[in-house]
Amino acid sequence: MDISYILNELGEDRDSYFNAVAPPIVQTSNFACRTVEAMRYALQHEAEVDFYTRGNNPTVDMLEKKIAALEGTEHAIAFGSGIAAVSAAVLSQVRAGDHVVCVKKPYTWTNKLMQRFLPRFGVEVTMVDGTDPANYLAATQPNTVLYFLESPNSFTFELQDIAAIAALAKERGICTVIDNSFASPLFQNPASMGIDLVVHSATKYIGGHSDAMGGVVCGTRQMINKIFETEFMTLGAVLSPHDAWLLLRGLRTLPIRMERIAQTTRQVVAYLQTREEIEEIMWPFLPAHPQYQLAKAQMKNNTGQFTIRLKTDKIEEVDLFCDSLQHFLMAASWGGHESLIYPAAAAYKSGNYKSSLPFTLVRFYIGLEEPEYLIKDIEQALEKMKGR
Ligand SMILES: *Cc1c(COP(=O)(O)O)cnc(C)c1O
C-alpha cells in the first residue's frame, strides 16, 4: 500500500461527513441502537461496532486503520498512552507460572512492568543483553511464553536482530512483542520480520507536536481482538477522540518530518564527531558502530535520537554543558518539533534513584530546527563547558 494513500485516504469516509477534508472528532461516549435486534448485534460484536467509546469510536478507528497499514498488520488497537499499549500487549500473553525474556534497559516503565509488576502476579522475567539473539535462547525455559524487544532501545540505542529473535521464538511457539517507538512506523516494520505484536508510543513521532498522548498495538485481527476483549475493555486505557484526531493530524506530515529529522541528525552527529570533548557517540548508524550492518539491514533510515558520552570526569562540567544549551529543551520524551536533551546526570542528585548509567551520558533528540542553529548552540555549550 502506498504511504501517501494510507496517510491521505485510507479509512476516510468524507461522503459521510459533508466532504470535510479533516475528519470530525466524534466526541461522544455513547452510540444509540434503533432496535433491540441492533443492540443485540452490537453487544455480541462489540469489537467491530461503534457502541461505546471505551470500545470503538470512528475517529479512533481511523487512526488504528492507518497505523496498522503503516506497520503492515491486519489490525491495530489504540490506547491512551504508549505504556498502556505496552502493558496490554504483554499482559495479553501471560498468566501466573509463565516466564518472559525481555531486553535489558528497556523504556523505564516497561522495566517497571517487567521487574516489579509481573512478578506480583506470578510471572517470572529474565532480562538479557539483546545484542546477541543467543542470549534470548539461553534464557528460555520450558514455561517461556514471550520474548519482549525494544530496538533500538532506550538511551544507549543497542539493536536486537529482530528477524533472528522472531525465528527463534516461532520455532518454540513463543510470542514476540516489540516496542517500535524509536524507529517510527516508517523506518522499521517488525511484523515483516516475523514479530507478532508491534507497539508504538504515538505520543512520540506519530503525534509529532508534543501535544497529545497515545499508544497503539498492531497485530493479527485475532490477537488484537483478544486484547480488545480482555486488557483493553477491562483496564480501560482508552484514547480520547480528540487526542486521536491530534495524532491523525500528526500522521499527515510524518514522512516529511522523519526525513528532515533523519537528515538533520546526520549533520549534527557529523559535527559532534569533530569535537574532542566527546568521548563516544552511541548511534548505530555510524559505520564504526558494531551494529552498523544490522541497522542498515533492518531499519530504512536513522531517526533523531542518539546519546553522547562527554569526555570529563566532573559532573559539574556535564551540568554546565547541558545548562548552557539555549535551543535544546531539557525534558523527557521526544518525537516533537523541538530538539531535546536528557542528561543521565539528572538522575544522580535526586537521592531516591541511583542511575545505572554514567553521568557523562546525554541523550539527544533532534527536532525540526535548522541544523546550523542546533550545531552553533552545541558549539557554544562545549566551549563554556571547557571554560573557554
Ligand atoms: C515514551 C515511551 C513509551 C511510553 O509512551 P507514553 O506515551 O509516554 O506512555 C514507551 N516506549 C518507549 C520506547 C518510549 O520512548
The ligand as an ORCA input file, in Angstrom:
! r2SCAN-3c Opt
* xyz 0 1
  C       7.751      7.222     25.728
  C       7.931      5.782     25.506
  C       6.969      4.857     25.927
  C       5.756      5.261     26.718
  O       4.897      6.037     25.984
  P       3.862      7.064     26.684
  O       3.069      7.524     25.542
  O       4.700      8.101     27.359
  O       3.092      6.264     27.678
  C       7.166      3.534     25.623
  N       8.263      3.125     24.966
  C       9.206      3.968     24.544
  C      10.387      3.448     23.799
  C       9.087      5.330     24.814
  O      10.045      6.169     24.431
*
